[in-house]
Amino acid sequence: MDTPPVLRAWRDYDARVLDAPGMYLGDIPLTGSARALVDRLWDLGARYVEIPALVDLGDPAGPAEPELTVHVLSLVRDLTAQAIYTQWHLRLPAGPRTAPSWMPFSHLHPPATLLGVPDAATHLARWRATHYLGKCQWRRGPGFYQLRDRRFGGLRRYTLTDPAYRSAVDTLIPGAPAEAVPEPVLAALAAEHLAHPVGTHVCWLPYATRRWTQSAMLI
């Protein structure tokens, strides 16, 4: 792609003041790592962003540009962790009725539009009603990584001590080709919806929370 896609950023998320002088921060190219871009946006004063590019996960064969798709999805993850209000657009496969295809992404800020899912308006309303910061997060400890996941109801907690799994997490955080992670490790992480295959690449879904809604000890 000759010209990188962009996002639009504002200093406030209240629609009534977005047109006020000094609120709009301009079009910002989606270049560099997701973490670095979020740091830059925060330092600029961004509290609301719009990502025009569609995150298209609806094709079983994978998107035409899997690396870009993983990058945008990782950006939404890190924007959510920073509690920056994010408008984005998502297309998913329909998925089984017993496990809606949006649930692995339900810890992310709800998208502005949800496509590809039957009765999408109802599902999106449920996503918005049940979303909160910290729904699926991870942290580093001395010699372990711990994950706490409430996307599917009750608490699921994982403690990763095996160096192969910790190395896989480090590899996957910025997005990586599937071949960069040992297949058994990747299969185990994908089975728990912690890593999501996107064509030839993989996205790490949990975020390291950077802003807390309550005392960290309670989470």
VOBA-1610 file (N, C-alpha, C; in pm, whole numbers, padded with zeros to 5 digits, always signed):
BEGIN
Met+00085-00118+00000Met+00000+00000+00000Met+00089+00124+00000Asp+00071+00214-00101Asp+00156+00331-00115Asp+00132+00432-00004Thr+00005+00457+00026Thr-00029+00554+00129Thr-00087+00482+00249Pro-00027+00496+00368Pro-00081+00424+00484Pro-00217+00478+00524Pro-00305+00391+00575Pro-00434+00440+00624Pro-00414+00533+00743Val-00517+00607+00774Val-00507+00707+00880Val-00619+00687+00981Leu-00602+00748+01096Leu-00712+00765+01190Leu-00730+00915+01212Arg-00846+00952+01266Arg-00874+01091+01298Arg-00884+01103+01449Ala-00829+01208+01504Ala-00820+01220+01650Ala-00869+01357+01697Trp-00933+01355+01815Trp-00982+01477+01879Trp-00938+01477+02026Arg-00943+01595+02086Arg-00904+01610+02226Arg-01016+01574+02323Asp-01138+01557+02274Asp-01253+01526+02360Asp-01347+01434+02286Tyr-01425+01357+02361Tyr-01517+01262+02299Tyr-01660+01312+02295Asp-01688+01429+02348Asp-01823+01484+02349Asp-01854+01544+02212Ala-01953+01487+02142Ala-01986+01532+02007Ala-02020+01679+02000Arg-02064+01737+02111Arg-02105+01877+02111Arg-01987+01973+02101Val-01867+01925+02127Val-01751+02016+02127Val-01645+01976+02023Leu-01671+01874+01942Leu-01569+01828+01849Leu-01531+01932+01746Asp-01626+02022+01712Asp-01597+02126+01613Asp-01539+02253+01675Ala-01519+02254+01804Ala-01463+02372+01870Ala-01316+02390+01830Pro-01268+02514+01828Pro-01127+02538+01789Pro-01030+02460+01878Gly-00932+02397+01813Gly-00829+02326+01884Gly-00861+02184+01923Met-00983+02139+01896Met-01021+02003+01935Met-00968+01898+01837Tyr-00971+01928+01709Tyr-00932+01830+01609Tyr-00780+01825+01597Leu-00723+01706+01609Leu-00579+01687+01602Leu-00530+01645+01465Gly-00624+01624+01371Gly-00586+01593+01234Gly-00590+01445+01202Asp-00549+01415+01078Asp-00539+01278+01030Asp-00399+01226+01062Ile-00393+01113+01129Ile-00266+01059+01177Ile-00242+00922+01112Pro-00133+00905+01038Pro-00107+00777+00970Pro-00092+00663+01070Leu-00139+00546+01029Leu-00129+00426+01113Leu+00008+00361+01090Thr+00111+00429+01132Thr+00248+00379+01116Thr+00310+00356+01253Gly+00413+00271+01257Gly+00476+00237+01383Gly+00394+00135+01458Ser+00444+00091+01572Ser+00374-00008+01652Ser+00247+00051+01712Ala+00151-00036+01744Ala+00027+00011+01806Ala+00055+00081+01938Arg+00143+00023+02019Arg+00174+00083+02149Arg+00235+00222+02134Ala+00330+00236+02040Ala+00395+00365+02019Ala+00294+00468+01967Leu+00204+00425+01880Leu+00105+00517+01826Leu+00009+00564+01935Val-00033+00473+02023Val-00120+00511+02134Val-00049+00608+02228Asp+00078+00584+02255Asp+00156+00676+02338Asp+00159+00815+02274Arg+00180+00818+02144Arg+00185+00946+02073Arg+00051+01018+02081Leu-00057+00943+02057Leu-00191+01003+02063Leu-00220+01059+02202Trp-00186+00984+02304Trp-00211+01028+02441Trp-00133+01156+02472Asp-00006+01158+02429Asp+00076+01276+02452Asp+00023+01398+02376Leu-00039+01376+02260Leu-00100+01485+02184Leu-00228+01536+02249Gly-00282+01457+02344Gly-00407+01495+02409Gly-00529+01428+02352Ala-00510+01327+02266Ala-00624+01259+02205Ala-00703+01180+02308Arg-00834+01199+02307Arg-00923+01122+02393Arg-01034+01055+02313Tyr-01037+01080+02181Tyr-01137+01022+02093Tyr-01073+01005+01955Val-01084+00885+01899Val-01032+00861+01766Val-01135+00787+01682Glu-01127+00808+01553Glu-01207+00734+01456Glu-01111+00663+01361Ile-01133+00534+01340Ile-01051+00454+01248Ile-01140+00416+01129Pro-01124+00483+01014Pro-01211+00453+00900Pro-01193+00314+00843Ala-01070+00258+00850Ala-01042+00128+00788Ala-01124+00018+00855Leu-01187-00066+00773Leu-01267-00178+00823Leu-01176-00292+00868Val-01199-00343+00989Val-01133-00465+01034Val-01220-00581+00985Asp-01177-00643+00877Asp-01259-00743+00809Asp-01208-00884+00842Leu-01281-00951+00931Leu-01247-01088+00971Leu-01351-01187+00920Gly-01433-01144+00825Gly-01545-01225+00781Gly-01511-01334+00681Asp-01399-01322+00611Asp-01362-01419+00509Asp-01280-01531+00571Pro-01326-01655+00566Pro-01249-01766+00625Pro-01108-01778+00568Ala-01088-01731+00445Ala-00956-01737+00384Ala-00863-01629+00436Gly-00918-01535+00512Gly-00836-01428+00566Gly-00844-01303+00481Pro-00810-01188+00537Pro-00816-01062+00464Pro-00705-01052+00361Ala-00722-00960+00266Ala-00621-00941+00161Ala-00490-00890+00220Glu-00498-00811+00327Glu-00379-00756+00391Glu-00379-00794+00539Pro-00343-00919+00569Pro-00353-00966+00708Pro-00267-00887+00805Glu-00148-00843+00762Glu-00060-00768+00853Glu-00125-00636+00893Leu-00186-00566+00796Leu-00253-00440+00826Leu-00374-00464+00915Thr-00451-00569+00888Thr-00568-00599+00969Thr-00528-00625+01114Val-00422-00702+01134Val-00373-00729+01270Val-00326-00601+01336His-00262-00515+01259His-00213-00388+01315His-00329-00302+01364Val-00434-00292+01284Val-00549-00210+01324Val-00620-00272+01444Leu-00635-00404+01445Leu-00699-00470+01559Leu-00615-00454+01686Ser-00483-00462+01672Ser-00395-00439+01787Ser-00406-00295+01836Leu-00424-00203+01743Leu-00440-00062+01780Leu-00569-00042+01859Val-00678-00104+01815Val-00803-00095+01891Val-00783-00152+02031Arg-00712-00262+02041Arg-00681-00322+02172Arg-00609-00224+02263Asp-00505-00160+02210Asp-00424-00071+02294Asp-00494+00062+02321Leu-00577+00108+02229Leu-00658+00226+02255Leu-00758+00198+02367Thr-00817+00078+02366Thr-00908+00039+02473Thr-00836+00038+02607Ala-00716-00018+02610Ala-00639-00025+02734Ala-00609+00114+02789Gln-00592+00211+02699Gln-00561+00348+02740Gln-00689+00428+02769Ala-00805+00365+02751Ala-00935+00429+02772Ala-00954+00550+02682Ile-00907+00538+02557Ile-00934+00638+02455Ile-01058+00593+02378Tyr-01161+00676+02376Tyr-01286+00642+02310Tyr-01258+00618+02162Thr-01298+00503+02111Thr-01258+00460+01977Thr-01380+00420+01893Gln-01393+00482+01779Gln-01494+00444+01681Gln-01424+00364+01572Trp-01464+00238+01555Trp-01403+00153+01453Trp-01511+00066+01392His-01474-00012+01292His-01573-00088+01215His-01524-00231+01199Leu-01613-00328+01224Leu-01574-00468+01231Leu-01671-00554+01151Arg-01613-00645+01072Arg-01694-00747+01004Arg-01648-00884+01053Leu-01745-00967+01094Leu-01716-01099+01147Leu-01796-01205+01073Pro-01752-01331+01080Pro-01839-01440+01032Pro-01957-01455+01126Ala-02062-01517+01078Ala-02185-01528+01158Ala-02161-01601+01289Gly-02088-01712+01286Gly-02059-01785+01408Gly-02179-01866+01456Pro-02157-01962+01546Pro-02268-02043+01599Pro-02353-01961+01695Arg-02479-01996+01704Arg-02570-01924+01792Arg-02529-01935+01939Thr-02466-02047+01975Thr-02431-02068+02116Thr-02310-01985+02160Ala-02231-01938+02065Ala-02112-01859+02099Ala-02095-01751+01992Pro-02162-01637+02006Pro-02153-01532+01904Pro-02009-01498+01871Ser-01983-01474+01743Ser-01846-01455+01696Ser-01782-01328+01749Trp-01862-01238+01807Trp-01803-01114+01861Trp-01753-01131+02005Met-01788-01236+02071Met-01753-01249+02213Met-01602-01250+02240Pro-01517-01310+02155Pro-01373-01301+02182Pro-01320-01158+02177Phe-01396-01067+02116Phe-01354-00928+02104Phe-01431-00836+02199Ser-01511-00894+02288Ser-01602-00814+02370Ser-01532-00732+02477His-01401-00755+02499His-01325-00671+02592His-01277-00542+02525Leu-01287-00536+02391Leu-01246-00418+02317Leu-01359-00315+02317His-01322-00189+02298His-01425-00087+02288His-01524-00126+02179Pro-01654-00125+02206Pro-01751-00168+02105Pro-01737-00088+01976Pro-01746-00155+01861Pro-01732-00084+01734Pro-01852+00004+01704Ala-01830+00097+01613Ala-01941+00182+01568Ala-02036+00102+01480Thr-01981+00009+01400Thr-02063-00077+01316Thr-02013-00220+01328Leu-02107-00313+01327Leu-02078-00457+01331Leu-02147-00520+01212Leu-02069-00581+01125Leu-02119-00637+01000Leu-02099-00788+00998Gly-02180-00856+00914Gly-02163-00998+00892Gly-02233-01088+00992Val-02287-01031+01099Val-02352-01109+01204Val-02503-01093+01193Pro-02580-01202+01185Pro-02726-01188+01184Pro-02775-01114+01308Asp-02874-01027+01286Asp-02928-00947+01396Asp-02818-00867+01464Ala-02735-00803+01380Ala-02616-00734+01431Ala-02651-00624+01530Ala-02761-00555+01509Ala-02796-00444+01600Ala-02817-00495+01742Thr-02881-00611+01755Thr-02904-00668+01888Thr-02772-00709+01953His-02685-00773+01875His-02556-00816+01928His-02471-00696+01968Leu-02473-00591+01885Leu-02392-00473+01916Leu-02445-00404+02041Ala-02576-00401+02058Ala-02633-00342+02179Ala-02590-00422+02302Arg-02585-00555+02290Arg-02541-00638+02402Arg-02393-00614+02432Trp-02313-00603+02327Trp-02171-00575+02343Trp-02153-00445+02421Arg-02224-00342+02380Arg-02211-00212+02447Arg-02259-00218+02591Ala-02365-00293+02616Ala-02420-00299+02751Ala-02332-00377+02848Thr-02252-00470+02796Thr-02173-00557+02884Thr-02024-00523+02886His-01987-00420+02813His-01845-00386+02805His-01797-00307+02926Tyr-01676-00338+02972Tyr-01611-00257+03075Tyr-01460-00276+03062Leu-01385-00179+03112Leu-01240-00184+03104Leu-01187-00292+03199Gly-01099-00376+03148Gly-01040-00482+03228Gly-01105-00617+03209Lys-01186-00632+03106Lys-01259-00757+03087Lys-01167-00872+03047Cys-01060-00842+02977Cys-00962-00945+02941Cys-00825-00877+02937Gln-00746-00900+03039Gln-00621-00827+03052Gln-00510-00921+03101Trp-00388-00873+03091Trp-00274-00953+03135Trp-00171-00863+03201Arg-00083-00924+03279Arg+00023-00850+03345Arg+00147-00938+03353Arg+00262-00872+03364Arg+00389-00942+03380Arg+00421-00955+03528Gly+00469-01071+03567Gly+00521-01090+03701Gly+00663-01141+03691Pro+00730-01161+03802Pro+00867-01216+03799Pro+00864-01364+03761Gly+00892-01391+03635Gly+00895-01529+03590Gly+00761-01584+03545Phe+00659-01499+03534Phe+00528-01547+03488Phe+00452-01432+03424Tyr+00355-01469+03339Tyr+00256-01376+03287Tyr+00120-01427+03336Gln+00036-01337+03385Gln-00096-01377+03432Gln-00204-01306+03351Leu-00305-01383+03313Leu-00416-01331+03235Leu-00545-01353+03311Arg-00633-01253+03307Arg-00765-01262+03370Arg-00869-01230+03264Asp-00959-01324+03241Asp-01050-01318+03127Asp-01194-01338+03173Arg-01277-01237+03151Arg-01419-01247+03185Arg-01509-01230+03062Arg-01455-01251+02943Arg-01533-01229+02821Arg-01650-01325+02808Phe-01637-01445+02863Phe-01738-01549+02840Phe-01821-01578+02966Gly-01823-01485+03058Gly-01902-01505+03179Gly-01814-01501+03303Gly-01792-01617+03364Gly-01710-01623+03485Gly-01564-01595+03457Leu-01488-01583+03563Leu-01346-01552+03552Leu-01266-01674+03509Arg-01186-01655+03405Arg-01086-01754+03366Arg-00950-01691+03393Arg-00865-01761+03466Arg-00733-01708+03499Arg-00627-01804+03449Tyr-00529-01748+03381Tyr-00419-01827+03326Tyr-00287-01770+03380Thr-00199-01857+03423Thr-00066-01817+03466Thr+00035-01888+03377Leu+00109-01812+03300Leu+00205-01868+03205Leu+00345-01861+03266Thr+00402-01976+03294Thr+00538-01982+03347Thr+00636-02043+03246Asp+00584-02120+03153Asp+00668-02184+03053Asp+00732-02077+02964Pro+00864-02077+02950Pro+00930-01976+02866Pro+00878-01973+02722Ala+00836-02089+02670Ala+00785-02093+02533Ala+00658-02011+02519Tyr+00572-02016+02621Tyr+00448-01939+02616Tyr+00474-01790+02638Arg+00564-01758+02730Arg+00595-01617+02753Arg+00663-01556+02631Ser+00748-01632+02565Ser+00812-01584+02443Ser+00707-01565+02333Ala+00609-01655+02326Ala+00504-01642+02225Ala+00423-01515+02247Val+00390-01484+02372Val+00316-01361+02401Val+00396-01240+02355Asp+00524-01236+02388Asp+00608-01123+02348Asp+00611-01108+02195Thr+00614-01221+02126Thr+00616-01218+01979Thr+00485-01168+01923Leu+00374-01209+01985Leu+00242-01182+01929Leu+00189-01042+01961Ile+00236-00979+02067Ile+00180-00850+02108Ile+00176-00750+01992Pro+00284-00730+01917Pro+00276-00635+01806Pro+00211-00692+01681Gly+00172-00820+01684Gly+00125-00889+01565Gly+00240-00961+01500Ala+00216-01081+01450Ala+00326-01160+01393Ala+00270-01263+01297Pro+00354-01311+01204Pro+00313-01425+01121Pro+00291-01547+01209Ala+00197-01630+01171Ala+00167-01750+01249Ala+00291-01838+01263Glu+00375-01839+01162Glu+00492-01927+01164Glu+00597-01882+01266Ala+00580-01762+01324Ala+00678-01712+01421Ala+00660-01773+01560Val+00550-01845+01579Val+00520-01905+01710Val+00508-02056+01692Pro+00565-02137+01781Pro+00552-02283+01769Pro+00405-02324+01758Glu+00376-02414+01668Glu+00236-02450+01639Glu+00160-02499+01761Pro+00217-02587+01847Pro+00140-02631+01964Pro+00107-02516+02060Val+00200-02423+02076Val+00177-02309+02164Val+00067-02220+02105Leu+00078-02191+01976Leu-00022-02107+01911Leu-00160-02173+01916Ala-00166-02303+01895Ala-00295-02373+01899Ala-00357-02364+02037Ala-00276-02375+02142Ala-00328-02367+02279Ala-00381-02227+02309Leu-00309-02124+02266Leu-00352-01986+02289Leu-00477-01954+02208Ala-00483-02004+02084Ala-00600-01979+02000Ala-00723-02051+02053Ala-00705-02168+02112Ala-00818-02244+02165Ala-00887-02170+02278Glu-00813-02086+02350Glu-00870-02006+02459Glu-00906-01864+02413His-00899-01840+02283His-00931-01709+02225His-00842-01598+02280Leu-00717-01633+02308Leu-00619-01534+02350Leu-00538-01483+02231Ala-00516-01569+02135Ala-00454-01534+02008Ala-00554-01562+01898His-00568-01466+01804His-00669-01482+01698His-00601-01485+01562Pro-00610-01597+01489Pro-00552-01604+01355Pro-00624-01510+01259Val-00546-01438+01179Val-00599-01347+01077Val-00523-01379+00948Gly-00574-01473+00872Gly-00502-01517+00754Gly-00370-01578+00794Thr-00261-01525+00738Thr-00127-01576+00766Thr-00068-01520+00895His-00138-01425+00959His-00087-01359+01078His-00174-01388+01200Val-00129-01341+01314Val-00200-01367+01439Val-00200-01238+01521Cys-00314-01213+01587Cys-00327-01097+01675Cys-00340-01145+01820Trp-00267-01081+01910Trp-00280-01106+02054Trp-00395-01021+02105Leu-00495-01083+02167Leu-00617-01012+02202Leu-00616-00945+02340Pro-00568-01008+02448Pro-00573-00941+02579Pro-00487-00814+02578Tyr-00526-00718+02661Tyr-00445-00598+02673Tyr-00386-00586+02812Ala-00274-00515+02817Ala-00216-00477+02946Ala-00280-00345+02986Thr-00369-00348+03082Thr-00445-00229+03117Thr-00352-00118+03164Arg-00374+00000+03110Arg-00289+00114+03142Arg-00364+00220+03223Arg-00496+00211+03227Arg-00576+00302+03308Arg-00679+00218+03383Trp-00696+00245+03511Trp-00779+00163+03598Trp-00908+00236+03632Thr-01019+00163+03631Thr-01147+00218+03672Thr-01168+00205+03822Gln-01086+00122+03886Gln-01092+00102+04030Gln-00955+00054+04077Ser-00940+00033+04204Ser-00811-00010+04257Ser-00763-00136+04188Ala-00634-00136+04150Ala-00578-00253+04082Ala-00592-00378+04168Met-00590-00365+04300Met-00602-00482+04387Met-00736-00551+04374Leu-00839-00477+04330Leu-00972-00536+04315Leu-00983-00611+04183Ile-00896-00582+04088Ile-00903-00641+03956Ile-00812-00762+03945
//
